[in-house]
Amino acid sequence: MATLGSSQLRVGRASVTEVPAIKPARRFSIPSRVGFRVQASESQQEPDLSVCVNGLKMPNPFVIGSGPPGTNYTVMKRAFDEGWGAVIAKTVSLDASQVINVTPRYARLRAGVNGSAKGQIIGWENIELISDRPLETMLKEFKQLSGVS
């Protein structure tokens, strides 16, 4: 049987070996947001990740797909502030009054043995198909995001 003290390790009864004292682990604060930002050192320039897709110039190729992050100005602005290259907005109807009951709905995607639906959850699908926000509001927010008056 082995026991570990603050400065020694005892194995059985016969041998004692000195080991350095174990320092308490430093405590790190947990960040309030999930994610990371890559920054170059002062002596090195950041790599250019800009891309052009069908005439659309983006600072990088990282794009958020349509879903909750593409619902309004606030969340789309946050995505750009966090460094995303583009955001695909929710689908908008020309006549928002015809859009009824668009409460977000989510479906689980499970993967089990031999395709069984009883396995672990491996993803979520947002099955809310369209936004109930008026087209005029979304266009105004798109202009605001792009800096166009």
N, C-alpha and C positions, 0 to 999 in steps of 0.2 A: 504494500500500500504506500502511496506517495502523498505527502502533505506539503503545501507551499506556504511558507511564512513570508514576512515582509522582506527578509534578506537571506533566507536559506531554503534549500530543498532537502528534505529527508526522505530517503528511500529505504524502507524496512527499518531495522534497528542499527545496522552496522555502519553505513556510510552517510556522511554529511558533506554536501557540496555547497560552497558559497555561490550565490547568484546575485546579480544586481537587484536592488529593491525595485518593485514594480510601481511605476508612477501612475497616479490616477489619470484616466483618460480625459483629454480636454473636451469640454462640452461645446458643441457647435449649435448655433441658432438654426432653426429650421426655416428656410425661406418661405415667404408668404405666397409666392407664385411658383408654379411648376414651369420649368423651362431653362434654357441657357442661352447665352449670347457669346459668340466667338469673337474675340478681339485680337488683332495683331499686336505684337510688341512694338515699342517705340522705334526700334531700329528696322522694322520690317513693315512694308505696306500690306494692307488687307488685300486678299485676292479679289479680283473682279469676277463676280458670279453673275453679272447681268446677262440677260437673255432677251431675245426678240422672238415672239411667237405670233405668227400671222399679223405682223405689224404692231403688236402690243409689246412695248418695251417694259421689262420688269427688272428690278434691282437684283433679283435672284430667282431661281426656278421653283421656290417653295410656295405652293398654293394651297389655301384652305378651301376644301370643297363645300358645296352648298349644304347648309344646315344651320344650327343655332348660331355659329360665328358669323353668319351672313344675313342676320335679320334686321339690323338697324345701324345707324351711324355710329353709335357708341361702341358696339362690339367690333364692327369692322375697323374703326379707328384704332382700337386697342390692338387688333391683329397687326396692323401696319406699324404701330409703335413698337411692337415686340419683334419686328424684323421680317415678317412674312412678305413675300414678293407680290402676292395677289390674293384676292378673296373672291370666291364665286358666291354671289348673292342668292338669296332665296328666290324662287320663281314668283313673279308678280303678275296679277291679273289686270287686264285693261279695265275691268269693272269690278272693283273690290267688293261692291255690295252683293255680288253674286257668289262670293266665297263664304261658305258657312261652315262653322265648326272645325276650325283648323288647330285645335288644341294639340300640342306636340304628343305624338305617340311613338313609342319605341318598341321594337321587336328584338328578342334575344336570338342570337345565332349560336347554336351549340354544336360541338363536334365530339362525338363519341366513337366507340369502337365500330368499325364497319359502317360509318355514316349514321350511327344511332343519334336520335335527337335527345338522348338522355345524358350526354356528355357534359364537359365543362363549357361554360360560356366563353366563347372566343371573340365575341364582338357584339355590337349593338347597331341596329339599323333604325334610322329616323324615318318613319313612314308618314310624316307630315309632308304633304306634297306641294303646298302653295302657301304664300303669305296672304294675310287679309289686309295688309297695309296698302293704301292707295298708291297707284303708279306715280302720281305727282309728288308725293312725299318721298318715295324712293329716289326719283330723279333728282330732287333737291338735295338729298343726302349724298348721292353719287357726285354731284357737282361740288359739294362741300368737301368731300374726301379728296377729290382731285385738285382742289384749289382753284377751280374755275368759278367766276362770279356769275 
